[in-house]
Amino acid sequence: MGVRNAGKTIREARIKAGLTQEQLSEGVCSVLSLSRIENGSAGVSPVTFQALMAHAGAPCEVYPIFASRTDFDCFYTLNRARFYLGSWQLSQAYEELNKLEEWNFADNKLYYQEYLYLNGQIQVRSGCADHHALYDLFSSALHITRPEIDYSDFHHLLLSIVEIELLIGVAQELLYLGKSDLCYNICSQIASYLANAEIDYLKKDYLYAEYAIVYTKYLLEIKDYKKALAIADHHRHKMVQNSEDSPLLELTFLTSVGYYHTGEMETAYIYFKNTFYAAHSIESYYASICRNYVSSEHIFVLDDYLSQMDDIPQITFPMKKAINTSDLTDGTYDFFSADVLTIGRLIHELRTEQGLSLTALCQGLCSKSKLSKIENDALQPDVFLTEALLQRLGISERGFTFWGSERESRLYELKFKLTHTRLLTNEQTENYLHQFHSLITKKDNTLMQRYTFDYNLLPSSPEECIQNLHTALAYTLPDFDIRFIYNYHLSHSELSILNNIGFQYRNIDGNKSKLYFAKLLDYLSVHSLDILFINNVFPLTLYKYEHSLYTQHHYHEAADLFTGSNHQLLKGNLATFGYFLFYYCQCLAECQQYEPATKFAHYACSIQELYELKPNSEVLKKYLWNDFSLHIS
């Protein structure tokens, strides 16, 4: 079964929630538009689909059909902006958002609302926010869908994800403007709403974390320090488990402040130090914000090394002002318009733009005839074929979820758990893999490849691993030759397999290991890949390559791997960056570059501790002291 009908999905969610069309459409679209969506006579933009599903209390990942190419570009650009914002790369986030202005937000008020929210968050993270102006910005954005909202009583409303985010932003600005009682009221209602909302657990944990940042600040304001510490530390730990970089730095710093106010000075300084060095490693101004705060409040006496670290320069961004949205639509469109971009048409457009033949794209995934039918909308692809085709086109599928059959949904859920759940035990992994295997057949090439790859991550000898990885790769690319990688367009699974083959060779054949990683980085430079797809694969390539070179004692080569472009790439995945730096600083020390080795070791140890991997930090500190007399505080 292929991707399901959006209108049918929305109608089922509405009926299950016991809502009328009037209740569901409130703040999103007209009742007439919703009626047309449900009966299939009108299409629905992904952002509108998400808002309606959120109102229905149903899983609200977006639906992959677009009103036009501009609709897709706006949707995907917002995802890119969120990625950059989440990794504290504010200039890049700002540049992405400016593109939406050129496209007039695809004439969609919900894209514009999210655009305003993200611009407001850039102001917040830049450290130069005008709180009156930010309050007005967040309020204006919220009034696009909720013109008559009462901040003291909105518990009865059905809210979208962006509306929840905007309310959290409003609450924070109210706190800064001295209206702590109203801030508390909003926080309480949001906590109650999230407790009962049907949102996927990663998104819910993220929203809770954003709420916790504001609520913790409120608790510090009223001097309820024990509760502030408990809230900040609980959600900090959740972000560690989910490898969610975006709120982690702020929650770790607030945990530090909480420990300080409860008298645990040594622990407080450790959390502060970890926040500072982690933020400094990705060149985030948040490092300077934290250090300036503890200095101005006389919270700590800074150690000499930390106090002498360079300031990260502050970058200012022009504040956006809300415009009249009466000319923007609610995201519904004529389903029979020639501009409608189905998933098949999207694949066709991306393929032709990249000059790819049908044969080159579908190799090992499906027949040329089948791909042609998919592109012409004569055939709906299954969920996993769709993902693989988009990935081979350099697009990440993680921005939206595909709605398929019950079997596909269960497989997707299992794949999601195997991919996103941090620190699974071998028993948990085997259990998920057993369930996964029971749902697939040998004809499911991409799924068999995924199963074989994931099963190979369980402990086994390097030789056995390499053999199994080649078996996994052969499901889609039986004649693959790493020397000619430029001739291929590869999916996430295929690239991950190659990453792991190169890594397994590190102790068997160093030259083969270097060949695989060098070719993978060449592939990155040759092909046109989107940053969201790159971030899912290539930070791991760099870490595994660095680790492999270190293992082979090729210290100078490993030291040369940390270029400006590779640093930019690693910023997008802080946890992986920490692993990379763990080996990079050791290579610098081996090359007698002791000053940079000391700086990057501080980064590495702090990121390891940020992610609750203190044993790694202790091992690194001990090694650098014993072998090079380098002291890492």
Secondary structure, 3 states (H helix, E strand, C coil): CCCCCHHHHHHHHHHHHCCCHHHHHCCCCCHHHHHHHHCCCEEECHHHHHHHHHHCCCCCCCCCCECCHHHHHHHHHHHHHHHHHHCCCHHHHHHHHHHHHHCHHHHEHHHHHHHHHHHHHHHHHHCCCCHHHHHHHHHHHHHCCCCCCCCCCCCCCCCCHHHHHHHHHHHHHHHHCCCHHHHHHHHHHHHHHHHHCCCCHHHHHHHHHHHHHHHHHHHHHCCCHHHHHHHHHHHHHHHHHCCCHHHHHHHHHHHHHHHHHCCCHHHHHHHHHHHHHHHHHCCCCHHHHHHHHHHHCCCCCCCHHHHCCCCCCCCCCCCCCCCCCCCCECCEEECCCCCCECHHHHHHHHHHHCCCCHHHHHCCCCCHHHHHHHHCCCCCCCHHHHHHHHHHCCCCHHHCCCCCCHHHHHHHHHHHHHHHCCCCCHHHHHHHHHHHHHCCCCCCHHHHHHHHHHHHCCCCCHHHHHHHHHHHHHCCCCCCCHHHHHHCCCCHHHHHHHHHHHHHHHHCCHHHHHHHHHHHHHHHHHCCCCHHHHHHHHHHHHHHHHHHHHHCCCHHHHHHCCCHHHHHHHCCCHHHHHHHHHHHHHHHHHCCCHHHHHHHHHHHHHHHHHCCCHHHHHHHHHHHHHHHCCCCC
